[in-house]
Amino acid sequence: MAVRKFKGGWSDEVFQNHKSEVLNTLKANSLEQKGEWEVYRYNPPWTLPAMKTNEVAIEVDMTE
């Protein structure tokens, strides 16, 4: 899995930006996405946005 950790609030736009950065990094390193992507949110909804921890994870094809 390729994972990008980020702090702050979560929205579709924020997630898409971080997902795009992971995909660009994979491409720059000649790696390909193998499966689906996942998003992980670790904090309860009442946590202040600046204290929230999130991750975007994308399965990577390592068969080469």
PDBQT receptor file of N, H, CA, C and O in Angstrom, charges set to zero:
ATOM      1  N   MET A   1       0.839  -1.181   0.000  1.00  0.00    +0.000 N 
ATOM      2  CA  MET A   1       0.000   0.000   0.000  1.00  0.00    +0.000 C 
ATOM      3  C   MET A   1       0.885   1.246   0.000  1.00  0.00    +0.000 C 
ATOM      4  O   MET A   1       1.910   1.304   0.679  1.00  0.00    +0.000 OA
ATOM      5  N   ALA A   2       0.467   2.219  -0.766  1.00  0.00    +0.000 N 
ATOM      6  H   ALA A   2      -0.366   2.172  -1.317  1.00  0.00    +0.000 HD
ATOM      7  CA  ALA A   2       1.078   3.544  -0.698  1.00  0.00    +0.000 C 
ATOM      8  C   ALA A   2       0.140   4.389   0.151  1.00  0.00    +0.000 C 
ATOM      9  O   ALA A   2      -1.060   4.446  -0.114  1.00  0.00    +0.000 OA
ATOM     10  N   VAL A   3       0.682   5.043   1.169  1.00  0.00    +0.000 N 
ATOM     11  H   VAL A   3       1.657   4.997   1.385  1.00  0.00    +0.000 HD
ATOM     12  CA  VAL A   3      -0.156   5.758   2.133  1.00  0.00    +0.000 C 
ATOM     13  C   VAL A   3       0.315   7.200   2.278  1.00  0.00    +0.000 C 
ATOM     14  O   VAL A   3       1.511   7.480   2.355  1.00  0.00    +0.000 OA
ATOM     15  N   ARG A   4      -0.644   8.089   2.313  1.00  0.00    +0.000 N 
ATOM     16  H   ARG A   4      -1.616   7.861   2.251  1.00  0.00    +0.000 HD
ATOM     17  CA  ARG A   4      -0.354   9.506   2.595  1.00  0.00    +0.000 C 
ATOM     18  C   ARG A   4      -1.162   9.901   3.822  1.00  0.00    +0.000 C 
ATOM     19  O   ARG A   4      -2.387   9.787   3.841  1.00  0.00    +0.000 OA
ATOM     20  N   LYS A   5      -0.468  10.358   4.827  1.00  0.00    +0.000 N 
ATOM     21  H   LYS A   5       0.528  10.450   4.811  1.00  0.00    +0.000 HD
ATOM     22  CA  LYS A   5      -1.091  10.791   6.070  1.00  0.00    +0.000 C 
ATOM     23  C   LYS A   5      -1.281  12.301   6.005  1.00  0.00    +0.000 C 
ATOM     24  O   LYS A   5      -0.393  13.026   5.557  1.00  0.00    +0.000 OA
ATOM     25  N   PHE A   6      -2.447  12.772   6.455  1.00  0.00    +0.000 N 
ATOM     26  H   PHE A   6      -3.169  12.183   6.819  1.00  0.00    +0.000 HD
ATOM     27  CA  PHE A   6      -2.672  14.215   6.483  1.00  0.00    +0.000 C 
ATOM     28  C   PHE A   6      -3.525  14.594   7.679  1.00  0.00    +0.000 C 
ATOM     29  O   PHE A   6      -4.303  13.790   8.193  1.00  0.00    +0.000 OA
ATOM     30  N   LYS A   7      -3.366  15.811   8.100  1.00  0.00    +0.000 N 
ATOM     31  H   LYS A   7      -2.735  16.464   7.682  1.00  0.00    +0.000 HD
ATOM     32  CA  LYS A   7      -4.098  16.338   9.254  1.00  0.00    +0.000 C 
ATOM     33  C   LYS A   7      -5.177  17.304   8.766  1.00  0.00    +0.000 C 
ATOM     34  O   LYS A   7      -5.109  17.834   7.657  1.00  0.00    +0.000 OA
ATOM     35  N   GLY A   8      -6.158  17.512   9.616  1.00  0.00    +0.000 N 
ATOM     36  H   GLY A   8      -6.212  17.081  10.517  1.00  0.00    +0.000 HD
ATOM     37  CA  GLY A   8      -7.183  18.490   9.320  1.00  0.00    +0.000 C 
ATOM     38  C   GLY A   8      -8.519  17.853   9.039  1.00  0.00    +0.000 C 
ATOM     39  O   GLY A   8      -8.701  16.642   9.159  1.00  0.00    +0.000 OA
ATOM     40  N   GLY A   9      -9.451  18.708   8.662  1.00  0.00    +0.000 N 
ATOM     41  H   GLY A   9      -9.304  19.692   8.566  1.00  0.00    +0.000 HD
ATOM     42  CA  GLY A   9     -10.794  18.248   8.346  1.00  0.00    +0.000 C 
ATOM     43  C   GLY A   9     -10.794  17.421   7.072  1.00  0.00    +0.000 C 
ATOM     44  O   GLY A   9      -9.824  17.417   6.314  1.00  0.00    +0.000 OA
ATOM     45  N   TRP A  10     -11.893  16.727   6.852  1.00  0.00    +0.000 N 
ATOM     46  H   TRP A  10     -12.681  16.731   7.467  1.00  0.00    +0.000 HD
ATOM     47  CA  TRP A  10     -12.001  15.840   5.712  1.00  0.00    +0.000 C 
ATOM     48  C   TRP A  10     -13.199  16.223   4.873  1.00  0.00    +0.000 C 
ATOM     49  O   TRP A  10     -14.303  16.404   5.387  1.00  0.00    +0.000 OA
ATOM     50  N   SER A  11     -12.974  16.345   3.573  1.00  0.00    +0.000 N 
ATOM     51  H   SER A  11     -12.077  16.198   3.155  1.00  0.00    +0.000 HD
ATOM     52  CA  SER A  11     -14.053  16.560   2.612  1.00  0.00    +0.000 C 
ATOM     53  C   SER A  11     -13.665  15.821   1.341  1.00  0.00    +0.000 C 
ATOM     54  O   SER A  11     -12.523  15.383   1.201  1.00  0.00    +0.000 OA
ATOM     55  N   ASP A  12     -14.601  15.681   0.420  1.00  0.00    +0.000 N 
ATOM     56  H   ASP A  12     -15.529  16.037   0.534  1.00  0.00    +0.000 HD
ATOM     57  CA  ASP A  12     -14.283  15.002  -0.844  1.00  0.00    +0.000 C 
ATOM     58  C   ASP A  12     -13.160  15.719  -1.586  1.00  0.00    +0.000 C 
ATOM     59  O   ASP A  12     -12.288  15.072  -2.166  1.00  0.00    +0.000 OA
ATOM     60  N   GLU A  13     -13.177  17.035  -1.573  1.00  0.00    +0.000 N 
ATOM     61  H   GLU A  13     -13.885  17.561  -1.102  1.00  0.00    +0.000 HD
ATOM     62  CA  GLU A  13     -12.148  17.813  -2.277  1.00  0.00    +0.000 C 
ATOM     63  C   GLU A  13     -10.758  17.588  -1.655  1.00  0.00    +0.000 C 
ATOM     64  O   GLU A  13      -9.782  17.372  -2.373  1.00  0.00    +0.000 OA
ATOM     65  N   VAL A  14     -10.679  17.639  -0.342  1.00  0.00    +0.000 N 
ATOM     66  H   VAL A  14     -11.472  17.814   0.242  1.00  0.00    +0.000 HD
ATOM     67  CA  VAL A  14      -9.403  17.416   0.354  1.00  0.00    +0.000 C 
ATOM     68  C   VAL A  14      -8.902  16.000   0.060  1.00  0.00    +0.000 C 
ATOM     69  O   VAL A  14      -7.727  15.803  -0.251  1.00  0.00    +0.000 OA
ATOM     70  N   PHE A  15      -9.796  15.024   0.162  1.00  0.00    +0.000 N 
ATOM     71  H   PHE A  15     -10.750  15.184   0.415  1.00  0.00    +0.000 HD
ATOM     72  CA  PHE A  15      -9.418  13.650  -0.111  1.00  0.00    +0.000 C 
ATOM     73  C   PHE A  15      -8.912  13.487  -1.542  1.00  0.00    +0.000 C 
ATOM     74  O   PHE A  15      -7.876  12.858  -1.756  1.00  0.00    +0.000 OA
ATOM     75  N   GLN A  16      -9.620  14.038  -2.519  1.00  0.00    +0.000 N 
ATOM     76  H   GLN A  16     -10.462  14.548  -2.345  1.00  0.00    +0.000 HD
ATOM     77  CA  GLN A  16      -9.214  13.905  -3.918  1.00  0.00    +0.000 C 
ATOM     78  C   GLN A  16      -7.834  14.522  -4.153  1.00  0.00    +0.000 C 
ATOM     79  O   GLN A  16      -7.044  13.984  -4.929  1.00  0.00    +0.000 OA
ATOM     80  N   ASN A  17      -7.537  15.637  -3.496  1.00  0.00    +0.000 N 
ATOM     81  H   ASN A  17      -8.179  16.074  -2.866  1.00  0.00    +0.000 HD
ATOM     82  CA  ASN A  17      -6.217  16.259  -3.637  1.00  0.00    +0.000 C 
ATOM     83  C   ASN A  17      -5.112  15.334  -3.120  1.00  0.00    +0.000 C 
ATOM     84  O   ASN A  17      -4.079  15.179  -3.771  1.00  0.00    +0.000 OA
ATOM     85  N   HIS A  18      -5.322  14.726  -1.966  1.00  0.00    +0.000 N 
ATOM     86  H   HIS A  18      -6.161  14.851  -1.436  1.00  0.00    +0.000 HD
ATOM     87  CA  HIS A  18      -4.315  13.831  -1.404  1.00  0.00    +0.000 C 
ATOM     88  C   HIS A  18      -4.219  12.538  -2.215  1.00  0.00    +0.000 C 
ATOM     89  O   HIS A  18      -3.125  12.007  -2.408  1.00  0.00    +0.000 OA
ATOM     90  N   LYS A  19      -5.336  12.040  -2.680  1.00  0.00    +0.000 N 
ATOM     91  H   LYS A  19      -6.225  12.471  -2.523  1.00  0.00    +0.000 HD
ATOM     92  CA  LYS A  19      -5.339  10.842  -3.534  1.00  0.00    +0.000 C 
ATOM     93  C   LYS A  19      -4.550  11.114  -4.820  1.00  0.00    +0.000 C 
ATOM     94  O   LYS A  19      -3.761  10.273  -5.249  1.00  0.00    +0.000 OA
ATOM     95  N   SER A  20      -4.756  12.280  -5.434  1.00  0.00    +0.000 N 
ATOM     96  H   SER A  20      -5.397  12.964  -5.085  1.00  0.00    +0.000 HD
ATOM     97  CA  SER A  20      -4.026  12.644  -6.648  1.00  0.00    +0.000 C 
ATOM     98  C   SER A  20      -2.528  12.718  -6.398  1.00  0.00    +0.000 C 
ATOM     99  O   SER A  20      -1.735  12.312  -7.248  1.00  0.00    +0.000 OA
ATOM    100  N   GLU A  21      -2.136  13.234  -5.237  1.00  0.00    +0.000 N 
ATOM    101  H   GLU A  21      -2.780  13.563  -4.547  1.00  0.00    +0.000 HD
ATOM    102  CA  GLU A  21      -0.711  13.303  -4.915  1.00  0.00    +0.000 C 
ATOM    103  C   GLU A  21      -0.098  11.918  -4.783  1.00  0.00    +0.000 C 
ATOM    104  O   GLU A  21       1.028  11.694  -5.226  1.00  0.00    +0.000 OA
ATOM    105  N   VAL A  22      -0.830  10.982  -4.174  1.00  0.00    +0.000 N 
ATOM    106  H   VAL A  22      -1.745  11.164  -3.813  1.00  0.00    +0.000 HD
ATOM    107  CA  VAL A  22      -0.331   9.606  -4.062  1.00  0.00    +0.000 C 
ATOM    108  C   VAL A  22      -0.189   9.005  -5.460  1.00  0.00    +0.000 C 
ATOM    109  O   VAL A  22       0.834   8.393  -5.765  1.00  0.00    +0.000 OA
ATOM    110  N   LEU A  23      -1.196   9.172  -6.309  1.00  0.00    +0.000 N 
ATOM    111  H   LEU A  23      -2.027   9.670  -6.062  1.00  0.00    +0.000 HD
ATOM    112  CA  LEU A  23      -1.140   8.613  -7.661  1.00  0.00    +0.000 C 
ATOM    113  C   LEU A  23      -0.004   9.236  -8.478  1.00  0.00    +0.000 C 
ATOM    114  O   LEU A  23       0.647   8.536  -9.253  1.00  0.00    +0.000 OA
ATOM    115  N   ASN A  24       0.239  10.529  -8.316  1.00  0.00    +0.000 N 
ATOM    116  H   ASN A  24      -0.290  11.098  -7.685  1.00  0.00    +0.000 HD
ATOM    117  CA  ASN A  24       1.352  11.185  -9.015  1.00  0.00    +0.000 C 
ATOM    118  C   ASN A  24       2.699  10.639  -8.538  1.00  0.00    +0.000 C 
ATOM    119  O   ASN A  24       3.618  10.457  -9.337  1.00  0.00    +0.000 OA
ATOM    120  N   THR A  25       2.811  10.382  -7.246  1.00  0.00    +0.000 N 
ATOM    121  H   THR A  25       2.065  10.531  -6.597  1.00  0.00    +0.000 HD
ATOM    122  CA  THR A  25       4.048   9.814  -6.702  1.00  0.00    +0.000 C 
ATOM    123  C   THR A  25       4.270   8.408  -7.233  1.00  0.00    +0.000 C 
ATOM    124  O   THR A  25       5.396   8.041  -7.570  1.00  0.00    +0.000 OA
ATOM    125  N   LEU A  26       3.208   7.620  -7.311  1.00  0.00    +0.000 N 
ATOM    126  H   LEU A  26       2.294   7.918  -7.037  1.00  0.00    +0.000 HD
ATOM    127  CA  LEU A  26       3.325   6.268  -7.880  1.00  0.00    +0.000 C 
ATOM    128  C   LEU A  26       3.816   6.340  -9.323  1.00  0.00    +0.000 C 
ATOM    129  O   LEU A  26       4.732   5.617  -9.716  1.00  0.00    +0.000 OA
ATOM    130  N   LYS A  27       3.198   7.215 -10.100  1.00  0.00    +0.000 N 
ATOM    131  H   LYS A  27       2.455   7.803  -9.781  1.00  0.00    +0.000 HD
ATOM    132  CA  LYS A  27       3.578   7.365 -11.509  1.00  0.00    +0.000 C 
ATOM    133  C   LYS A  27       5.029   7.804 -11.647  1.00  0.00    +0.000 C 
ATOM    134  O   LYS A  27       5.751   7.294 -12.503  1.00  0.00    +0.000 OA
ATOM    135  N   ALA A  28       5.461   8.740 -10.816  1.00  0.00    +0.000 N 
ATOM    136  H   ALA A  28       4.875   9.154 -10.120  1.00  0.00    +0.000 HD
ATOM    137  CA  ALA A  28       6.843   9.242 -10.858  1.00  0.00    +0.000 C 
ATOM    138  C   ALA A  28       7.857   8.152 -10.519  1.00  0.00    +0.000 C 
ATOM    139  O   ALA A  28       9.020   8.234 -10.912  1.00  0.00    +0.000 OA
ATOM    140  N   ASN A  29       7.406   7.132  -9.786  1.00  0.00    +0.000 N 
ATOM    141  H   ASN A  29       6.461   7.066  -9.466  1.00  0.00    +0.000 HD
ATOM    142  CA  ASN A  29       8.293   6.033  -9.398  1.00  0.00    +0.000 C 
ATOM    143  C   ASN A  29       8.012   4.754 -10.183  1.00  0.00    +0.000 C 
ATOM    144  O   ASN A  29       8.400   3.662  -9.766  1.00  0.00    +0.000 OA
ATOM    145  N   SER A  30       7.332   4.898 -11.323  1.00  0.00    +0.000 N 
ATOM    146  H   SER A  30       7.017   5.785 -11.662  1.00  0.00    +0.000 HD
ATOM    147  CA  SER A  30       7.014   3.781 -12.223  1.00  0.00    +0.000 C 
ATOM    148  C   SER A  30       6.256   2.651 -11.533  1.00  0.00    +0.000 C 
ATOM    149  O   SER A  30       6.491   1.476 -11.813  1.00  0.00    +0.000 OA
ATOM    150  N   LEU A  31       5.356   3.010 -10.638  1.00  0.00    +0.000 N 
ATOM    151  H   LEU A  31       5.166   3.965 -10.411  1.00  0.00    +0.000 HD
ATOM    152  CA  LEU A  31       4.500   2.038  -9.956  1.00  0.00    +0.000 C 
ATOM    153  C   LEU A  31       3.066   2.255 -10.411  1.00  0.00    +0.000 C 
ATOM    154  O   LEU A  31       2.683   3.357 -10.803  1.00  0.00    +0.000 OA
ATOM    155  N   GLU A  32       2.278   1.185 -10.352  1.00  0.00    +0.000 N 
ATOM    156  H   GLU A  32       2.589   0.290 -10.033  1.00  0.00    +0.000 HD
ATOM    157  CA  GLU A  32       0.897   1.281 -10.779  1.00  0.00    +0.000 C 
ATOM    158  C   GLU A  32      -0.050   0.895  -9.659  1.00  0.00    +0.000 C 
ATOM    159  O   GLU A  32       0.267   0.075  -8.797  1.00  0.00    +0.000 OA
ATOM    160  N   GLN A  33      -1.213   1.505  -9.698  1.00  0.00    +0.000 N 
ATOM    161  H   GLN A  33      -1.470   2.170 -10.398  1.00  0.00    +0.000 HD
ATOM    162  CA  GLN A  33      -2.261   1.158  -8.743  1.00  0.00    +0.000 C 
ATOM    163  C   GLN A  33      -2.757  -0.237  -9.090  1.00  0.00    +0.000 C 
ATOM    164  O   GLN A  33      -3.033  -0.532 -10.253  1.00  0.00    +0.000 OA
ATOM    165  N   LYS A  34      -2.869  -1.091  -8.087  1.00  0.00    +0.000 N 
ATOM    166  H   LYS A  34      -2.644  -0.851  -7.142  1.00  0.00    +0.000 HD
ATOM    167  CA  LYS A  34      -3.313  -2.465  -8.307  1.00  0.00    +0.000 C 
ATOM    168  C   LYS A  34      -4.799  -2.614  -8.013  1.00  0.00    +0.000 C 
ATOM    169  O   LYS A  34      -5.545  -3.165  -8.823  1.00  0.00    +0.000 OA
ATOM    170  N   GLY A  35      -5.214  -2.137  -6.888  1.00  0.00    +0.000 N 
ATOM    171  H   GLY A  35      -4.608  -1.690  -6.231  1.00  0.00    +0.000 HD
ATOM    172  CA  GLY A  35      -6.597  -2.336  -6.475  1.00  0.00    +0.000 C 
ATOM    173  C   GLY A  35      -7.271  -1.028  -6.151  1.00  0.00    +0.000 C 
ATOM    174  O   GLY A  35      -6.967   0.022  -6.717  1.00  0.00    +0.000 OA
ATOM    175  N   GLU A  36      -8.175  -1.125  -5.240  1.00  0.00    +0.000 N 
ATOM    176  H   GLU A  36      -8.421  -1.978  -4.779  1.00  0.00    +0.000 HD
ATOM    177  CA  GLU A  36      -8.943   0.036  -4.823  1.00  0.00    +0.000 C 
ATOM    178  C   GLU A  36      -8.148   0.926  -3.878  1.00  0.00    +0.000 C 
ATOM    179  O   GLU A  36      -7.097   0.535  -3.371  1.00  0.00    +0.000 OA
ATOM    180  N   TRP A  37      -8.665   2.119  -3.650  1.00  0.00    +0.000 N 
ATOM    181  H   TRP A  37      -9.519   2.437  -4.062  1.00  0.00    +0.000 HD
ATOM    182  CA  TRP A  37      -8.097   3.040  -2.666  1.00  0.00    +0.000 C 
ATOM    183  C   TRP A  37      -8.971   2.983  -1.426  1.00  0.00    +0.000 C 
ATOM    184  O   TRP A  37     -10.129   2.570  -1.481  1.00  0.00    +0.000 OA
ATOM    185  N   GLU A  38      -8.405   3.400  -0.323  1.00  0.00    +0.000 N 
ATOM    186  H   GLU A  38      -7.464   3.735  -0.279  1.00  0.00    +0.000 HD
ATOM    187  CA  GLU A  38      -9.126   3.430   0.947  1.00  0.00    +0.000 C 
ATOM    188  C   GLU A  38      -8.816   4.735   1.660  1.00  0.00    +0.000 C 
ATOM    189  O   GLU A  38      -7.773   5.347   1.432  1.00  0.00    +0.000 OA
ATOM    190  N   VAL A  39      -9.718   5.150   2.512  1.00  0.00    +0.000 N 
ATOM    191  H   VAL A  39     -10.565   4.653   2.697  1.00  0.00    +0.000 HD
ATOM    192  CA  VAL A  39      -9.482   6.325   3.339  1.00  0.00    +0.000 C 
ATOM    193  C   VAL A  39      -9.691   5.909   4.784  1.00  0.00    +0.000 C 
ATOM    194  O   VAL A  39     -10.626   5.176   5.106  1.00  0.00    +0.000 OA
ATOM    195  N   TYR A  40      -8.810   6.387   5.646  1.00  0.00    +0.000 N 
ATOM    196  H   TYR A  40      -8.051   6.982   5.384  1.00  0.00    +0.000 HD
ATOM    197  CA  TYR A  40      -8.888   6.070   7.064  1.00  0.00    +0.000 C 
ATOM    198  C   TYR A  40      -9.023   7.372   7.842  1.00  0.00    +0.000 C 
ATOM    199  O   TYR A  40      -8.248   8.309   7.648  1.00  0.00    +0.000 OA
ATOM    200  N   ARG A  41     -10.003   7.416   8.712  1.00  0.00    +0.000 N 
ATOM    201  H   ARG A  41     -10.632   6.655   8.869  1.00  0.00    +0.000 HD
ATOM    202  CA  ARG A  41     -10.200   8.566   9.597  1.00  0.00    +0.000 C 
ATOM    203  C   ARG A  41     -10.124   8.035  11.017  1.00  0.00    +0.000 C 
ATOM    204  O   ARG A  41     -10.880   7.138  11.390  1.00  0.00    +0.000 OA
ATOM    205  N   TYR A  42      -9.212   8.588  11.813  1.00  0.00    +0.000 N 
ATOM    206  H   TYR A  42      -8.598   9.317  11.511  1.00  0.00    +0.000 HD
ATOM    207  CA  TYR A  42      -8.898   8.013  13.116  1.00  0.00    +0.000 C 
ATOM    208  C   TYR A  42      -9.549   8.680  14.315  1.00  0.00    +0.000 C 
ATOM    209  O   TYR A  42      -9.426   8.172  15.430  1.00  0.00    +0.000 OA
ATOM    210  N   ASN A  43     -10.221   9.775  14.130  1.00  0.00    +0.000 N 
ATOM    211  H   ASN A  43     -10.321  10.187  13.224  1.00  0.00    +0.000 HD
ATOM    212  CA  ASN A  43     -10.717  10.529  15.272  1.00  0.00    +0.000 C 
ATOM    213  C   ASN A  43     -12.235  10.618  15.286  1.00  0.00    +0.000 C 
ATOM    214  O   ASN A  43     -12.872  10.541  14.236  1.00  0.00    +0.000 OA
ATOM    215  N   PRO A  44     -12.818  10.780  16.468  1.00  0.00    +0.000 N 
ATOM    216  CA  PRO A  44     -14.269  10.960  16.538  1.00  0.00    +0.000 C 
ATOM    217  C   PRO A  44     -14.664  12.306  15.921  1.00  0.00    +0.000 C 
ATOM    218  O   PRO A  44     -13.832  13.208  15.821  1.00  0.00    +0.000 OA
ATOM    219  N   PRO A  45     -15.919  12.445  15.511  1.00  0.00    +0.000 N 
ATOM    220  CA  PRO A  45     -16.352  13.662  14.819  1.00  0.00    +0.000 C 
ATOM    221  C   PRO A  45     -16.219  14.940  15.632  1.00  0.00    +0.000 C 
ATOM    222  O   PRO A  45     -16.138  16.021  15.048  1.00  0.00    +0.000 OA
ATOM    223  N   TRP A  46     -16.195  14.857  16.947  1.00  0.00    +0.000 N 
ATOM    224  H   TRP A  46     -16.261  13.979  17.421  1.00  0.00    +0.000 HD
ATOM    225  CA  TRP A  46     -16.116  16.074  17.760  1.00  0.00    +0.000 C 
ATOM    226  C   TRP A  46     -14.674  16.564  17.948  1.00  0.00    +0.000 C 
ATOM    227  O   TRP A  46     -14.459  17.593  18.589  1.00  0.00    +0.000 OA
ATOM    228  N   THR A  47     -13.697  15.858  17.408  1.00  0.00    +0.000 N 
ATOM    229  H   THR A  47     -13.871  15.023  16.887  1.00  0.00    +0.000 HD
ATOM    230  CA  THR A  47     -12.299  16.308  17.484  1.00  0.00    +0.000 C 
ATOM    231  C   THR A  47     -12.135  17.574  16.649  1.00  0.00    +0.000 C 
ATOM    232  O   THR A  47     -12.676  17.670  15.547  1.00  0.00    +0.000 OA
ATOM    233  N   LEU A  48     -11.395  18.538  17.169  1.00  0.00    +0.000 N 
ATOM    234  H   LEU A  48     -10.956  18.460  18.064  1.00  0.00    +0.000 HD
ATOM    235  CA  LEU A  48     -11.124  19.766  16.422  1.00  0.00    +0.000 C 
ATOM    236  C   LEU A  48     -10.413  19.417  15.118  1.00  0.00    +0.000 C 
ATOM    237  O   LEU A  48      -9.524  18.565  15.126  1.00  0.00    +0.000 OA
ATOM    238  N   PRO A  49     -10.773  20.046  13.996  1.00  0.00    +0.000 N 
ATOM    239  CA  PRO A  49     -10.179  19.701  12.704  1.00  0.00    +0.000 C 
ATOM    240  C   PRO A  49      -8.651  19.721  12.692  1.00  0.00    +0.000 C 
ATOM    241  O   PRO A  49      -8.033  18.864  12.060  1.00  0.00    +0.000 OA
ATOM    242  N   ALA A  50      -8.039  20.670  13.371  1.00  0.00    +0.000 N 
ATOM    243  H   ALA A  50      -8.542  21.366  13.884  1.00  0.00    +0.000 HD
ATOM    244  CA  ALA A  50      -6.576  20.746  13.378  1.00  0.00    +0.000 C 
ATOM    245  C   ALA A  50      -5.931  19.560  14.087  1.00  0.00    +0.000 C 
ATOM    246  O   ALA A  50      -4.733  19.323  13.929  1.00  0.00    +0.000 OA
ATOM    247  N   MET A  51      -6.701  18.823  14.855  1.00  0.00    +0.000 N 
ATOM    248  H   MET A  51      -7.674  19.015  14.983  1.00  0.00    +0.000 HD
ATOM    249  CA  MET A  51      -6.178  17.685  15.607  1.00  0.00    +0.000 C 
ATOM    250  C   MET A  51      -6.478  16.342  14.940  1.00  0.00    +0.000 C 
ATOM    251  O   MET A  51      -6.006  15.306  15.407  1.00  0.00    +0.000 OA
ATOM    252  N   LYS A  52      -7.254  16.346  13.858  1.00  0.00    +0.000 N 
ATOM    253  H   LYS A  52      -7.638  17.187  13.478  1.00  0.00    +0.000 HD
ATOM    254  CA  LYS A  52      -7.666  15.103  13.204  1.00  0.00    +0.000 C 
ATOM    255  C   LYS A  52      -6.531  14.514  12.368  1.00  0.00    +0.000 C 
ATOM    256  O   LYS A  52      -5.739  15.242  11.771  1.00  0.00    +0.000 OA
ATOM    257  N   THR A  53      -6.468  13.183  12.337  1.00  0.00    +0.000 N 
ATOM    258  H   THR A  53      -7.111  12.591  12.822  1.00  0.00    +0.000 HD
ATOM    259  CA  THR A  53      -5.494  12.461  11.529  1.00  0.00    +0.000 C 
ATOM    260  C   THR A  53      -6.243  11.583  10.534  1.00  0.00    +0.000 C 
ATOM    261  O   THR A  53      -7.157  10.847  10.906  1.00  0.00    +0.000 OA
ATOM    262  N   ASN A  54      -5.850  11.668   9.272  1.00  0.00    +0.000 N 
ATOM    263  H   ASN A  54      -5.107  12.265   8.970  1.00  0.00    +0.000 HD
ATOM    264  CA  ASN A  54      -6.472  10.907   8.195  1.00  0.00    +0.000 C 
ATOM    265  C   ASN A  54      -5.383  10.289   7.330  1.00  0.00    +0.000 C 
ATOM    266  O   ASN A  54      -4.234  10.729   7.354  1.00  0.00    +0.000 OA
ATOM    267  N   GLU A  55      -5.751   9.270   6.569  1.00  0.00    +0.000 N 
ATOM    268  H   GLU A  55      -6.684   8.912   6.550  1.00  0.00    +0.000 HD
ATOM    269  CA  GLU A  55      -4.827   8.670   5.618  1.00  0.00    +0.000 C 
ATOM    270  C   GLU A  55      -5.575   8.265   4.345  1.00  0.00    +0.000 C 
ATOM    271  O   GLU A  55      -6.741   7.874   4.387  1.00  0.00    +0.000 OA
ATOM    272  N   VAL A  56      -4.881   8.370   3.230  1.00  0.00    +0.000 N 
ATOM    273  H   VAL A  56      -3.934   8.688   3.196  1.00  0.00    +0.000 HD
ATOM    274  CA  VAL A  56      -5.330   7.817   1.963  1.00  0.00    +0.000 C 
ATOM    275  C   VAL A  56      -4.393   6.656   1.668  1.00  0.00    +0.000 C 
ATOM    276  O   VAL A  56      -3.174   6.816   1.735  1.00  0.00    +0.000 OA
ATOM    277  N   ALA A  57      -4.938   5.499   1.344  1.00  0.00    +0.000 N 
ATOM    278  H   ALA A  57      -5.928   5.370   1.289  1.00  0.00    +0.000 HD
ATOM    279  CA  ALA A  57      -4.114   4.314   1.042  1.00  0.00    +0.000 C 
ATOM    280  C   ALA A  57      -4.536   3.748  -0.306  1.00  0.00    +0.000 C 
ATOM    281  O   ALA A  57      -5.725   3.594  -0.588  1.00  0.00    +0.000 OA
ATOM    282  N   ILE A  58      -3.546   3.443  -1.130  1.00  0.00    +0.000 N 
ATOM    283  H   ILE A  58      -2.580   3.568  -0.901  1.00  0.00    +0.000 HD
ATOM    284  CA  ILE A  58      -3.801   2.890  -2.463  1.00  0.00    +0.000 C 
ATOM    285  C   ILE A  58      -2.961   1.635  -2.623  1.00  0.00    +0.000 C 
ATOM    286  O   ILE A  58      -1.751   1.658  -2.398  1.00  0.00    +0.000 OA
ATOM    287  N   GLU A  59      -3.602   0.537  -3.014  1.00  0.00    +0.000 N 
ATOM    288  H   GLU A  59      -4.585   0.518  -3.197  1.00  0.00    +0.000 HD
ATOM    289  CA  GLU A  59      -2.880  -0.721  -3.212  1.00  0.00    +0.000 C 
ATOM    290  C   GLU A  59      -1.980  -0.594  -4.434  1.00  0.00    +0.000 C 
ATOM    291  O   GLU A  59      -2.405  -0.083  -5.471  1.00  0.00    +0.000 OA
ATOM    292  N   VAL A  60      -0.739  -1.058  -4.317  1.00  0.00    +0.000 N 
ATOM    293  H   VAL A  60      -0.394  -1.473  -3.475  1.00  0.00    +0.000 HD
ATOM    294  CA  VAL A  60       0.266  -0.911  -5.366  1.00  0.00    +0.000 C 
ATOM    295  C   VAL A  60       0.603  -2.269  -5.958  1.00  0.00    +0.000 C 
ATOM    296  O   VAL A  60       0.713  -3.264  -5.241  1.00  0.00    +0.000 OA
ATOM    297  N   ASP A  61       0.766  -2.297  -7.285  1.00  0.00    +0.000 N 
ATOM    298  H   ASP A  61       0.676  -1.489  -7.867  1.00  0.00    +0.000 HD
ATOM    299  CA  ASP A  61       1.179  -3.526  -7.975  1.00  0.00    +0.000 C 
ATOM    300  C   ASP A  61       2.687  -3.651  -7.881  1.00  0.00    +0.000 C 
ATOM    301  O   ASP A  61       3.414  -2.836  -8.449  1.00  0.00    +0.000 OA
ATOM    302  N   MET A  62       3.167  -4.665  -7.169  1.00  0.00    +0.000 N 
ATOM    303  H   MET A  62       2.576  -5.328  -6.708  1.00  0.00    +0.000 HD
ATOM    304  CA  MET A  62       4.604  -4.884  -6.958  1.00  0.00    +0.000 C 
ATOM    305  C   MET A  62       5.092  -6.148  -7.666  1.00  0.00    +0.000 C 
ATOM    306  O   MET A  62       6.083  -6.743  -7.239  1.00  0.00    +0.000 OA
ATOM    307  N   THR A  63       4.411  -6.574  -8.748  1.00  0.00    +0.000 N 
ATOM    308  H   THR A  63       3.607  -6.091  -9.095  1.00  0.00    +0.000 HD
ATOM    309  CA  THR A  63       4.749  -7.847  -9.391  1.00  0.00    +0.000 C 
ATOM    310  C   THR A  63       5.918  -7.767 -10.353  1.00  0.00    +0.000 C 
ATOM    311  O   THR A  63       6.404  -8.808 -10.797  1.00  0.00    +0.000 OA
ATOM    312  N   GLU A  64       6.383  -6.598 -10.689  1.00  0.00    +0.000 N 
ATOM    313  H   GLU A  64       5.989  -5.753 -10.329  1.00  0.00    +0.000 HD
ATOM    314  CA  GLU A  64       7.487  -6.482 -11.668  1.00  0.00    +0.000 C 
ATOM    315  C   GLU A  64       8.811  -6.857 -11.111  1.00  0.00    +0.000 C 
ATOM    316  O   GLU A  64       9.816  -6.805 -11.821  1.00  0.00    +0.000 OA
TER     317      GLU A  64
